Structures are given as structure tokens and as C-alpha cells.
């Protein structure tokens, strides 16, 4: 975050808004909650079911301060899969390029992890703050993407991989039910 501000002269949120959010028409994504976002924000819960306070972490904005909707995240995923050659999608795809191996069947690019599974190369990342967990991943070759936004402290990696790569790691009736709640539940 401080690197972005030092180089660009802009605050992190403004930089991301101008360079990524506005071009992708991601109107309900940001660090600072708009009145609409405040009204639609689903409460976050711990894995044990207790309501969790929201984490507002502007000093570490690049590490989890952005909040979004499923609609906006689908726009982001679509741009990551866009093969039109447009500038922003092309730059986004450069961040997927593998930089080094990080273990069996996994490597890392610019904060994107690539995992080989079920004959697919799944590019993915997850995140979480108090009461929320997220997962986004895609198979660029198959043009498949999945996003899981949850308002509980339960991780959703297994569900995300199942959606993209067809792996069956989640038991029937397991995490799938809880994982379908969106961070902004009301429409």
C-alpha cells in the first residue's frame, strides 16, 4: 500500500478505483463503505457462529480492506479470463505468470497461486478477515471461474476447487450450504 502511494502519489483506494474498479465497472467495491454498501453488508460470523465486528484496516488495505459484491467479483473474474487483448485484462493475466514453485503441484505468480489438479491449471487466491472468508479461482484454458464469498470464519478453498476443477473434497451437506451466502446479502 505505501509503495503504491509513494510511487503514484495517490491513496491506495483511489489508485485501485481509477486503475481497476472504474474500468471494470465495479461500482460496489471499495475500502470505504458507501451508504449502499453499509446497508447491504451481511454480518460476519466466527466458525462457532458468533457475530464478529468488521475489520477496518486502511493501513493494510492491500491485504484485505477491499469489500465487494458477487456481481463485482464476477466482473473481476471475467477480466482475468478475457482473451480480447485489451490492456487491463492483459496486465491482469501477467500477474498469473508463474514465478516459482511453492510445493507439490503448486506455484506462485504475483500473489496468484496456480495449482495443478484434475488435469486443470487452477489460478486462485483466498482471503479472510474477522467473520468473512473468500475464494476466487479460474481455469483460463477452460474459461471457468468460481467465486465464493462467505460471511463465516469457515474457509472455502475446497468448495472453490470443486467448482472450478471438479474435485469432490467437500462431503455432501458440508460447507456447500454455508458458502453460498454473499458478503452483501441484500439486493
VOKEMI-876718 format. One record per residue (C-alpha): residue number from 0; residue in one letter; y, z, x. Coordinates in nm, 2 decimals, m for minus. Each point is the difference from the previous one (the first is absolute). Layout:
N
- NUM, A, Y, Z, X
...
***
This chain:
187
- 0, X, 0.00, 0.00, 0.00
- 1, X, 0.25, 0.10, 0.27
- 2, X, m0.09, m0.32, 0.19
- 3, X, 0.08, m0.21, m0.30
- 4, X, 0.33, 0.18, m0.05
- 5, X, 0.09, m0.02, 0.37
- 6, X, m0.07, m0.38, 0.02
- 7, X, 0.12, m0.11, m0.34
- 8, X, 0.28, 0.25, m0.05
- 9, X, m0.13, 0.05, m0.36
- 10, X, m0.18, 0.29, m0.16
- 11, X, m0.37, m0.05, m0.03
- 12, X, 0.00, m0.04, m0.38
- 13, X, 0.28, m0.26, 0.01
- 14, X, m0.17, m0.20, 0.27
- 15, X, m0.33, m0.01, m0.19
- 16, X, 0.18, m0.08, m0.32
- 17, X, 0.18, m0.30, 0.15
- 18, X, m0.29, m0.13, 0.21
- 19, X, m0.30, 0.06, m0.23
- 20, X, 0.06, 0.15, m0.34
- 21, X, 0.28, m0.23, m0.12
- 22, X, m0.16, m0.33, 0.12
- 23, X, m0.32, 0.10, m0.17
- 24, X, 0.18, 0.12, m0.32
- 25, X, m0.15, 0.35, 0.04
- 26, X, 0.26, 0.16, m0.23
- 27, X, m0.18, 0.34, m0.05
- 28, X, m0.07, 0.09, 0.37
- 29, X, 0.21, 0.22, 0.22
- 30, X, 0.04, 0.33, 0.18
- 31, X, 0.28, 0.12, m0.24
- 32, X, m0.13, 0.03, m0.35
- 33, X, 0.21, m0.20, m0.26
- 34, X, 0.04, 0.15, m0.34
- 35, X, m0.27, m0.24, m0.13
- 36, X, m0.24, 0.11, 0.28
- 37, X, 0.07, 0.37, m0.07
- 38, X, m0.08, m0.06, m0.37
- 39, X, m0.33, m0.18, 0.08
- 40, X, m0.12, 0.21, 0.29
- 41, X, m0.35, 0.14, m0.07
- 42, X, m0.05, 0.36, 0.11
- 43, X, m0.21, 0.04, 0.31
- 44, X, m0.31, 0.22, 0.01
- 45, X, m0.20, 0.17, 0.27
- 46, X, m0.37, m0.08, 0.03
- 47, X, m0.05, 0.33, m0.18
- 48, X, 0.22, m0.11, m0.30
- 49, X, 0.32, 0.20, 0.08
- 50, X, 0.34, m0.17, m0.05
- 51, X, 0.15, m0.08, 0.34
- 52, X, 0.37, m0.03, 0.08
- 53, X, 0.13, m0.34, 0.11
- 54, X, 0.05, m0.04, 0.37
- 55, X, 0.34, m0.14, 0.08
- 56, X, m0.02, m0.09, 0.37
- 57, X, 0.30, m0.21, 0.09
- 58, X, m0.02, 0.09, 0.37
- 59, X, m0.35, m0.15, 0.01
- 60, X, 0.07, m0.28, m0.26
- 61, X, m0.22, m0.25, 0.18
- 62, X, m0.30, 0.23, m0.02
- 63, X, m0.01, 0.05, m0.38
- 64, X, 0.33, 0.03, m0.17
- 65, X, m0.01, m0.33, m0.19
- 66, X, m0.11, 0.03, m0.36
- 67, X, m0.11, m0.30, m0.21
- 68, X, m0.16, m0.13, m0.32
- 69, X, m0.32, m0.20, m0.03
- 70, X, 0.20, m0.30, m0.10
- 71, X, 0.21, 0.01, 0.31
- 72, X, m0.31, 0.07, 0.22
- 73, X, m0.16, m0.31, m0.14
- 74, X, 0.30, m0.20, 0.10
- 75, X, m0.04, 0.14, 0.35
- 76, X, m0.37, m0.08, 0.01
- 77, X, 0.07, m0.35, m0.12
- 78, X, 0.25, m0.06, 0.28
- 79, X, m0.26, 0.12, 0.25
- 80, X, m0.24, m0.26, m0.13
- 81, X, 0.26, m0.28, m0.04
- 82, X, m0.10, m0.31, 0.21
- 83, X, 0.31, m0.20, m0.09
- 84, X, 0.15, 0.04, 0.34
- 85, X, 0.31, 0.18, m0.14
- 86, X, 0.17, 0.22, 0.26
- 87, X, m0.06, 0.35, m0.14
- 88, X, m0.37, m0.05, m0.08
- 89, X, m0.05, m0.17, 0.34
- 90, X, 0.16, 0.30, 0.17
- 91, X, m0.20, 0.25, m0.21
- 92, X, m0.32, m0.18, 0.09
- 93, X, 0.09, 0.03, 0.37
- 94, X, m0.03, 0.38, m0.04
- 95, X, m0.37, m0.05, m0.09
- 96, X, m0.09, m0.15, 0.33
- 97, X, m0.25, 0.21, 0.18
- 98, X, 0.14, 0.18, 0.31
- 99, X, m0.30, 0.21, 0.10
- 100, X, m0.33, 0.14, m0.11
- 101, X, m0.01, 0.35, m0.15
- 102, X, m0.37, 0.05, m0.05
- 103, X, m0.31, m0.17, m0.14
- 104, X, 0.10, m0.29, m0.23
- 105, X, 0.37, 0.11, 0.00
- 106, X, 0.32, m0.11, 0.18
- 107, X, 0.37, 0.05, m0.04
- 108, X, 0.30, m0.23, m0.02
- 109, X, 0.35, 0.12, m0.06
- 110, X, m0.10, 0.30, m0.22
- 111, X, m0.25, m0.21, m0.19
- 112, X, m0.37, 0.08, 0.06
- 113, X, m0.26, m0.27, m0.02
- 114, X, m0.35, 0.09, m0.10
- 115, X, m0.29, m0.24, 0.00
- 116, X, m0.23, 0.08, m0.29
- 117, X, m0.23, m0.19, m0.24
- 118, X, 0.09, m0.32, 0.18
- 119, X, 0.37, 0.04, m0.06
- 120, X, 0.30, 0.09, 0.22
- 121, X, 0.19, 0.26, m0.20
- 122, X, 0.35, 0.07, 0.12
- 123, X, 0.11, 0.34, m0.14
- 124, X, 0.20, 0.31, 0.03
- 125, X, 0.01, 0.33, m0.19
- 126, X, 0.25, 0.28, m0.04
- 127, X, 0.07, 0.32, m0.18
- 128, X, 0.25, 0.27, m0.06
- 129, X, m0.03, 0.32, m0.20
- 130, X, m0.18, m0.09, m0.32
- 131, X, m0.02, m0.37, 0.06
- 132, X, m0.24, m0.24, 0.18
- 133, X, 0.02, m0.37, 0.04
- 134, X, m0.20, m0.29, 0.13
- 135, X, 0.08, m0.37, 0.05
- 136, X, m0.23, m0.26, 0.14
- 137, X, m0.08, m0.37, m0.01
- 138, X, m0.23, m0.27, 0.12
- 139, X, 0.23, m0.28, 0.10
- 140, X, m0.28, m0.26, 0.02
- 141, X, m0.12, 0.07, m0.36
- 142, X, 0.36, 0.06, m0.12
- 143, X, m0.10, 0.34, m0.15
- 144, X, 0.22, 0.31, 0.00
- 145, X, m0.04, 0.35, m0.15
- 146, X, 0.24, 0.28, m0.04
- 147, X, m0.08, 0.35, m0.10
- 148, X, 0.28, 0.24, m0.08
- 149, X, m0.11, 0.35, m0.10
- 150, X, 0.17, 0.32, m0.10
- 151, X, m0.25, 0.24, 0.15
- 152, X, m0.09, 0.13, 0.34
- 153, X, m0.33, m0.20, 0.00
- 154, X, m0.03, m0.29, 0.24
- 155, X, m0.07, m0.34, m0.14
- 156, X, m0.12, m0.20, 0.30
- 157, X, m0.36, m0.04, m0.13
- 158, X, 0.13, m0.14, m0.33
- 159, X, 0.24, m0.24, 0.17
- 160, X, m0.28, m0.14, 0.23
- 161, X, m0.22, m0.03, m0.31
- 162, X, 0.27, m0.21, m0.18
- 163, X, 0.06, m0.23, 0.30
- 164, X, m0.33, m0.03, 0.18
- 165, X, m0.25, 0.09, m0.28
- 166, X, m0.14, 0.30, 0.18
- 167, X, m0.16, 0.26, m0.23
- 168, X, 0.10, 0.32, 0.16
- 169, X, 0.14, 0.18, m0.30
- 170, X, m0.26, 0.16, m0.23
- 171, X, 0.02, m0.10, m0.37
- 172, X, 0.25, 0.22, m0.18
- 173, X, 0.14, 0.12, 0.34
- 174, X, 0.34, m0.07, 0.13
- 175, X, 0.05, m0.32, m0.20
- 176, X, 0.12, 0.18, m0.31
- 177, X, 0.27, 0.20, 0.17
- 178, X, 0.11, m0.28, 0.23
- 179, X, 0.14, m0.22, m0.28
- 180, X, 0.30, 0.22, m0.08
- 181, X, 0.32, m0.15, 0.15
- 182, X, 0.27, 0.19, 0.19
- 183, X, 0.24, m0.11, m0.27
- 184, X, m0.21, 0.04, m0.31
- 185, X, 0.24, m0.08, m0.29
- 186, X, 0.11, m0.36, m0.06
***
